[in-house]
Amino acid sequence: MLIGVGLGPGDPELLTLKAIKVLKNSDEVIAPGRLAYNIISRYCDPRLVDIPMNNKADGVISSLTEEFCRRCKNEDIAFAAIGDIMVYSTFQHIVEKVKEINNSIKIQTIPGISISTSIFSKIGVFIDQPMLVTTEKKISEEYTGEKVIVVLKVKRPWDIINKFKRYGYNDFALVKRAYMDDEEILYNLDIPEESDYFTTLVGWM
């Protein structure tokens, strides 16, 4: 069986009991990146696999897919990734490729706490309005008048802020590396021009 395990937003204490059980009982656990590796290494002996954030990722994913198709017939292999395994996850691409090659491989997913909702605990904002969760690349085509936006993987926050101010948005918060040791939370005019991959922008009216 191939098991996708969501590790939550980055704090080891936010792992679910179900995730820990699967990590301990799987025949092997794949950690796609150092952050995932550090979170789960207290529960198992994971194998670190670096999946680059560029066009070289396809080669790594293809190699993993071939391995999973071969081994998951008789073994339980876990792929443990940051966030919720079903939301904007590399695991989606792996599952699609596995099913193309061998649709008989059993797939199981263990949800993790999503950054798109847990981010509000960090900024202390309650939400009871329609909300759009999207990425920097897709926000222009997906926005349909929601009162709250959560934009993942933001690199140029002010491109979004300037646009959404025209729509009536008044407040913005940028959270870098939420729930990690070097977390940083910035509001409105303190938000920088550029940020990195593990950054989430929240805007609300």
HULIN-V993402 format. One record per pair of residues at least 12 apart in sequence whose C-alpha atoms are under 10 Angstrom apart, sorted by the first residue. I is the first residue (numbers start at 1). GAP is how many residues later the second one is. Records with the same first field share a line. If there is no record, write none. Layout:
I = GAP, GAP
//
This chain:
1 = 25, 26, 67, 68, 70, 71, 72, 73, 74, 75, 76, 77, 103, 104, 105, 106, 107
2 = 24, 66, 67, 69, 70, 71, 73, 74, 75, 76, 77, 93, 96, 103, 104, 105, 106, 107
3 = 19, 20, 23, 26, 69, 73, 74, 75, 76, 77, 82, 88, 92, 103, 104, 105, 106, 107
4 = 15, 18, 25, 26, 73, 74, 75, 76, 77, 80, 81, 82, 85, 86, 87, 88, 90, 91, 103, 104, 105, 106, 107, 108
5 = 13, 14, 15, 17, 18, 24, 25, 26, 73, 74, 75, 76, 77, 78, 79, 80, 81, 86, 103, 104, 105, 106, 107
6 = 13, 30, 73, 74, 75, 76, 77, 78, 79, 80, 81, 83, 85, 103, 104, 105, 106, 107, 108
7 = 12, 13, 29, 32, 33, 73, 74, 75, 76, 77, 78, 103, 104, 105, 106, 107
8 = 28, 31, 73, 74, 75, 76, 77, 103, 104, 105, 106, 107, 110, 171
9 = 72, 73, 74, 75, 103, 104, 105, 106, 107, 108, 109, 110, 168, 169, 170, 171, 189
10 = 25, 26, 28, 29, 71, 72, 73, 103, 104, 105, 167, 168, 169, 170, 171, 188
11 = 28, 71, 167, 168, 169, 170
12 = 24, 26, 27, 28, 30, 167, 168
13 = 26, 166
14 = 98, 99, 165
15 = 24, 25, 68, 96, 97, 98
16 = 94, 95, 96, 97
18 = 92, 93, 94
19 = 21, 59, 61, 90, 91, 92, 93
20 = 20, 22, 23, 24
21 = 22
22 = 21, 22, 54, 55, 56, 58, 88
23 = 17, 18, 19, 20, 21, 22, 23, 54, 55, 56, 57
24 = 16, 18, 19, 20, 21, 54
25 = 18, 19, 51, 52, 53
26 = 18, 49, 50, 51, 52, 53
27 = 45, 47, 48, 49, 50, 51
28 = 16, 17, 18, 19, 47, 48, 49, 50, 51
29 = 12, 15, 16, 17, 18, 19, 47, 48, 49, 50, 51
30 = 15, 16, 17, 18, 19, 34, 47, 48, 49, 50, 51
31 = 14, 15, 16, 17, 18, 19, 20, 47, 48, 49, 50, 51
32 = 14, 15, 16, 17, 18, 19, 20, 47, 48, 49, 50, 58, 59
33 = 14, 15, 16, 17, 18, 19, 47, 48, 49
34 = 14, 15, 16
35 = 13, 46, 47, 145
36 = 12, 43, 44, 45, 46, 47
37 = 12, 43, 44, 45
39 = 41, 42, 43
40 = 40, 41
46 = 32, 33, 34
47 = 32
49 = 12, 15
51 = 39
53 = 144
57 = 33
58 = 35, 36
61 = 29, 30, 32, 33, 36
62 = 31, 32, 35, 36
63 = 31
64 = 30, 33, 34
65 = 28, 29, 30, 31, 32, 33, 34, 36
66 = 28, 31, 32, 35, 36
67 = 31
68 = 26, 27, 30, 34, 37
69 = 28, 29, 30, 32, 33, 34, 35, 36
70 = 28, 32, 35
71 = 34
72 = 32, 33, 34, 35
73 = 29, 31, 32, 33
74 = 31
76 = 30, 31, 32
78 = 30, 31, 32
79 = 12, 15, 30
80 = 29, 30, 32
81 = 31
82 = 30, 31, 32, 33
83 = 28, 29, 30, 31, 32, 33
84 = 25, 26, 27, 28, 29, 30, 31, 32
85 = 24, 25, 26, 27, 28, 29
86 = 23, 24, 25, 26, 28
87 = 24, 25, 27, 28, 29
88 = 46, 47, 64
91 = 18
95 = 12
115 = 35, 37, 63, 64, 84, 85
116 = 16, 17, 18, 33, 34, 35, 36, 84, 85, 86
117 = 16, 33
118 = 60, 61
119 = 31, 54, 55, 56, 59, 60, 81, 82, 83
120 = 30, 53, 82
122 = 51, 53, 56, 57, 63
123 = 49, 50, 51, 52, 62, 63, 64, 79
125 = 79
127 = 20, 21, 77
128 = 19, 20
129 = 17, 18, 19, 75, 76
130 = 15, 16, 17, 18, 19
131 = 12, 13, 14, 15, 16, 17, 18, 19, 72, 73
132 = 12, 13, 14, 15, 16, 17, 18, 19, 70, 71
133 = 13, 15, 16, 17, 18, 19, 69
134 = 15, 16, 17, 18, 19
135 = 14, 15, 16, 17, 18, 19, 65, 66
136 = 14, 15, 16, 17, 18, 19, 20, 21, 23, 24, 64, 65
137 = 14, 15, 16, 17
138 = 13
139 = 12, 13, 21
140 = 20, 23
145 = 22
146 = 58, 59
147 = 20, 21, 22, 56, 57, 58
148 = 21, 23, 24, 54, 55, 56, 57
149 = 15, 20, 23, 52, 53, 54, 55, 56
150 = 22, 23, 24, 50, 51, 52, 53, 54
151 = 23, 48, 49, 50, 51, 52
152 = 23, 45, 46, 47, 48, 49, 50
153 = 23, 42, 43, 44, 45, 46, 47, 48
154 = 20, 21, 22, 40, 41, 42, 43, 44, 45, 46, 47
155 = 37, 38, 39, 40, 41, 42, 43, 44, 45, 46
156 = 36, 37, 38, 39, 40, 45
157 = 15, 16, 17, 34, 35, 36, 37, 38, 42, 43, 44, 45
158 = 30, 31, 33, 34, 35, 36, 43
159 = 34, 35
160 = 41, 43
161 = 12, 27, 30, 40, 41, 42
164 = 39, 40, 41
165 = 38, 39, 40
167 = 38
168 = 36, 37
169 = 34, 35, 36
170 = 18, 33, 34, 35
171 = 16, 17, 18, 31, 32, 33, 34
172 = 14, 15, 16, 17, 18, 19, 29, 30, 31, 32, 33
173 = 12, 13, 14, 15, 16, 17, 18, 27, 28, 29, 30, 31
174 = 12, 13, 14, 16, 17, 18, 21, 25, 26, 27, 28, 29
175 = 12, 16, 20, 23, 24, 25, 26, 27
176 = 19, 20, 21, 22, 23, 24, 25
177 = 19, 20, 21, 22, 23
178 = 20, 21, 22
180 = 18
183 = 15, 16
184 = 15
185 = 14, 15, 16
186 = 15
187 = 14, 15, 16
188 = 15
//
